Amino acid sequence: METALERPFCLTIAELSPCHRVGYDVCMPHRFIAVAAWACIAVLAYATLAHVGFVYSIYFTLAPFLKQVDMRTYAHFEHVIAFAVFGAIFAFAYPKRIIFACCVVFLSAVILEYLQTLTSDRHGTLIDAFEKIVGGALGIFAAHVVLWSTQTRRRFPN
């Protein structure tokens, strides 16, 4: 019988399960969520850096359903909601890498706002970056609450 001191410190790749390499069991739903998380950055980048007419067209399409809310209020909610969804998707894609998910979400918010200042018809502000960071944090927190509650139910069934 082997003791802990007799085992080699390093394991070979063959001895590792797929769970050890990436922090979660690799299966199709996790791969899909990871691809969706990275695609979400591309969608957010396009929406953030596109011509301002794109944003107004979305607003005028949604305004009748939102009781004709003014554009500024719409923009504030849009920032928070979009990055909350983005943060939640990233937290579900990388459930055991919270620091990585936070870094990606928060840095993408700041970088996209900075890049928005480089476009001719858009303006990035610290308020917008803060709204996006708060939305991303809320999404990551909500996803981890869901993950925690589902794991707790599995451990302590009724």
Secondary structure by P-SEA (a helix, b strand, c coil): cccccccccccccccccccccccccccaaaaaaaaaaaaaaaaaaaaaaccaaaaaaaaaaaccccccccaaaaaaaaaaaaaaaaaaaaaaaccccaaaaaaaaaaaaaaaaaaaaacccccccaaaaaaaaaaaaaaaaaaaaaaaaaaaaaaccc
